[in-house]
Amino acid sequence: MRIGPVVGVVLVLLSLAAPALAAGPEFYLLGGVALANLGGDAELLGNAFAAELDIQAGGSWQSTKKSRMGMDVGGGMRYGRSDVIGGAVELRYATRGVKYDLREVSGSGVSATETLKLNYVEMPVLLEWTPAVSGSVQPLFVAGPVFALKASAKATTQALGQSDTQDFPSGTIKSAAFGGLVGAGIKIKAASSSSILLQARFQAGFTNLVEDNQGLDLKPRDFSIMAGWSTER
């Protein structure tokens, strides 16, 4: 992944948000459940796991790709000229990846799971829009790029009551990635300077997570449901 285009996009978004950055900051914490998945060649990778079990364990195996349930937590700082338009920068820790259910279908009923645990420290740079409405509940919309650094990359195999976790070999998973997110939610005024936040976000990766010499194209497709608290200065 080239860093230059990433920096360029971030600078453009910050310049668009600059007219709004006049009031004091609003700090917030936001965390919840992440349903992580992979697009691209993820189905082919699951089929490869099943084919390997055909050879190693015998029988006929099938793979079903499922979301990996994890967490998406962090904090942010928002600036805005008013309560309507603002810009925000966040620092988050998120569990990404995917899960494969592997089942022997020729009659034995034996099953296994293979979970790719790809965890990242991420920095979203967001534009926020909170339409002016009467009452204490405001709708909230966010969108922007996300720059991510790999925190860990492991694969966990579970079969016959046993579990084994291994790190991905060096040079397999890229150390940095770039994506974008869109989200919507509500902001509930709880006091004069604080609010409760509820959000749902979809995040898509633009970078192939695996090195090019692996012959695969795996990109995140993640959905998060989060709650949090904000306070204004």
N, C-alpha and C positions, 0 to 999 in steps of 0.2 A: 504494500500500500504506500503510495506517495503522500508525504506529509503536506507538501505545498498546496494541493487542491483543498485539503481539509482546512488548513489555516485560512485560505481564501474564503471559503464558505462561511466560516465562523466570523471573519471580519466583516463580510457583507451583512450578515444578520445583525451583528452588533451596531453597524452603521445605520441600519433600518430602525433599530430600536432606540438609537441615541436621542431623538427628540423626546422620548418618553422618560428618559433617565434623569429626572429632575428632583423628585421627592426623595425622602429618606428611604432606607432599605427596609424590606420585609424579609425576615428570616423564617424558614419553615423546615420541618421534618416530615418525611413522607415515606411510608413503607408498607409492604404487604406481600401478597402471593404472586409469584411469577409462574406462568405456564409457558415453559420454553419448548421450542420446536426448531427443526431445521428444514429448509427447503433445498432446492437444487437436486443433487444426487443422493439425498438422504435415503430414499427408498432403495436405491441400488446398493448402498452400503448395508442396509438391513438384509437384503437378499444375499450379499456376500457373507455375512455372518451365518445365515442359514445354510449356505452351501458348504461353509467350513465345518459346521456341525454334521452335515451329511457324511463328510469324510472322516471326521474325528470320532463321532459317537455312533454313526450308523443310523439307518432309518431315513425318514423323509421329513425335513424341517421347513417350517414357514415362519416368516417374520412379519410382525405388525408394528408399525411405527406409532408411538404415542408421545404426548407431551411429557416433559419432565417437570414435576412440581418443585418449586424452590422459592426463593425470596428475592425481593428487589427493594433495597432500603437505602436511605441517604438523606441529605439535606440540601437546601438551596438558599439563594439570596435573590430577591426580586426587587427591581426598581421600577417606578412608574410615575409619570406626571400626574396621573389620576388613577382612580380605581378601575379604569376601563382597559387601557393599553399598558403593557409592561414588558420588560425583558428579564430573563432569569438565567442564572448559571447554577448548575447542580453538581454535586459529587456523590456518586452512588456505588454500591456494591451489588452485583446482580449475578444470580446463578443461571447460566444458559446451558444449552445442550439439547439432548433428546434421549428417549428411552425406546428400546426395542423389546417387545415380547416375542420370544422364540418358543415354538411349540412343535413337538414331534407328532405328526398327523397320521402315521401309518398304523396306529393302534396302541402304542405304549402309554400315551398321555403325558409323557415327560415334558417339562417346560423349563425355560431359563429366561433370564433377562440380561440385557446388555445396556448399560447406561453411560452415555458420554456426558461427563461433568465438566463443562467449560465455563469457568467463572471469571468475571471481569470487574475491574474498577472502571467506571464510566463517568464521562463529563458531558452531559447534555447542555447545549446553549439554546435557549428557548425564547420564542415570542409568545406572549400570553394575552388573551383577550377575555375580559370579564364584562359582558354587556351590562349596562346600567339598568337595574330593575328596582322596583319598590320592595321593601321588606328586607329580611335578614338573610335570604338565600339568593346567591348569585350563581348563574351558570359560569363555567370556566372552560376555556379551550386553549390548548398548548400545541406547539409544533416547532421542530427544529432538528439540527444535526446532533449526532452523538459520537464522541470519540472515545474509544475503549482500549484499555491495556489489559492483557491477559494476566490474571492472578494465579490461576492454576488450570491444568488440563489433565483429567484423569478418566479412566474407563473402569467401571465396576461390573464384574460378571457374577451373577447369582444363579446357582443351580444345585439341586439336590441338597438344599439346606446349607450350602457353603457359599461364602462370599469372598471375592478376591478383587482388590483395587490396585491398578497399576498406573503410573504416570505415562503420558504419551511420550515417546522418544523425542529428543531434541531435534528440531528441524521439521517436525510434523505439523504443529499448530502455530499459526502466525502470532507474533507477540502483540500486534496492534490491529485494530479493526475500526471501520467507519460505517455509520448507519444513520437512520433518522427515525423520529417518532412523531406520532400524533396522539392526542389525548383529549378527553372531555371529562367534566365532573361538575361538582358544586362546591361553593365556598359559603359556609354557614357562619355568620357573625355571632361569636359567643360573648364578646365583650367589646369595649370601645377600641381596643388595639389588638385583638386576637380573634382567630377564626378556626373553625374545624374544616378540614379539607377531605374530600372524597373524590377519587379519580380512577378512571380506567384508561390504560394506554396500550397502543399497539406499536411495537418497535420492529423495524425491518433492517437487516444488515445489507450493506452494499459491497462489503468485502468478502471474498472467499476465505473462510477461516483456516483452511489447510494450505500448506505450501504447494506451489504449482507442480512440483515433482511427484506429488501423491496421486495425480490423475483424477481428483474429485473436486466438485464444486459444492461446498456446503455453506449456506448463508442462513443466519438466524431469522426466525419468525416468531416473535414472543409477544405474549399478552399479559398485562399486569393489572391487578386490582389492588388499590392502595388507599390508605387513610392516613391523616396526619394533622398537624397543628402548626399554625403560623402566628407570628407576633410582629407588630410593626414598631419601628423606632421613631 
